[in-house]
């Protein structure tokens, strides 16, 4: 029996674990240009590029003739020429040319996807295009505010996207997985305040007079000194985790530093994820040396998360026999998120059945 046939061990217990009627981060803005970018989003193969006017376009990455991925073709102006038999497709998905006949083939259109570009990210709607409403994309003003600075990046993750969400909700792993950067014992002991409003999960952690972690050295704050910290997280959609932080040094009446860390987890398949991250701050804006330090801390820290999550996924895929999870107090937020997403999947299935 192959690994794909083993008993399901993903958080919701069955596939798929991701909704389709929603917006997902598909790429960093810098990734999409003149070249054709192939990327699987919510198990849908897509090809991305920019028109000569700079507009991002997303098409189904498959020629309807004999199914060669269009990403293996070439650009001709704003169109894509299939690299197999030369059929030509426009940004609206219509077929403009069939070299082997004088007329374009009837019914040869390629599916197109609604795309919105905001700040450092390009979002794509994976449901029916006519249902796409850009107002449903969560706001993240820190990434576009000129009074804030930011770094961002991307990591492919060989694990289910929900594992990523649960990792950034349960911060009790900080002391053990990230001891040299963000980890302190307080993150293990603090009990977050959790609530759900209108389908959005909120989580609050207050750490008054707590030891500063090693990563605060970039602020000029001595690691181990007493600081006040507040971390507010929310998951507005299954696509995004937003965490805002306030650090006051010294504790009690010191200077405040504000930051925002965003984690976008986009399923490629049930077992693979596109992980986009961004970190923004309102202090020492324009300091390129500090940007480089923060970028390296992010890569190191999130790389440790990646290694752990991929190891967990490998166990789920290869363990001989059925697995049973043990949940503890710190899993409360993750379990609430599972229920929220499960309900969203049930609602989506019901709507599809009624249509």
Buried (B, 14 or more C-beta within 10 A) or exposed (E): EEEEEBEBBBBBEEEBBBBBBBBBBBBBBEBBEEEBBEBBBBBBBBBBBBBEEEEBBBBBBBBBBEEBBBBBBEBEEBBBBBBBEBBBBBBEBBBBBBEEEEEBBEEBBBBBBBBBBBBBBBBBBBBEEEEBEEEBBBEBEBBEBEEBBBBBBBBEBBBBBBBBBBBBBBBBBBBEBBEEBBBBEBBBEBEBEBEBEEEEBBBBBBBEEBBBBBBBBBBEBEEEBBBBBBBBBBBBBBBBBBBBBBBBBBBEEBEEBBBBBBBBBBBBBBBBBBBBBBBBBBBBBEBEEBBEBBBEBBBBBBEBBBEBBBEBBBEBBEEEEEEEEEEEEBBBBBBBBBEBBBEBBEEBEEEEEEE
